[in-house]
Amino acid sequence: MNRKLTASLLVLCLAFSVGFAHAKPCEPTTFSNVSSDTFECMKTKLQDYGIYVPPGNEGELSSKGIVAHFLWDGKSTLTIKVTDKPDFVSCKTADNELKKFVDECQVSREKA
């Protein structure tokens, strides 16, 4: 795993581990061209970092203070909405970290 992704995951894990006050939900983030391989890669990486990910194409991700709802259409569109998070984590930061997961998994699958 490259250093940038590792650093990003550490930031997310730190954010998940702190239970400060929680902010209002973020706007949904939609990702296009998410293949089934990319979707499964993301779920595996999240689970590897201790984030609960339910089976299936829709559900709630949760870990230590951050909660998000995801919906993958089974073809190519993935929508994730952070519904609860600590105040110090901005929606923009959360969106950027999610994008890194998608990008890393898409790159990993293209190289395979």
Secondary structure, DSSP 8 states (H G I E B T S, - for coil): --HHHHHHHHHHHHHHH----EE-----EEESS--HHHHHHHHHHHHHTT-B--SSSEEEEEETTEEEEEEE-SSS-EEEEEEEEETTS-HHHHHHHHHHHHHHHHHHHHH-
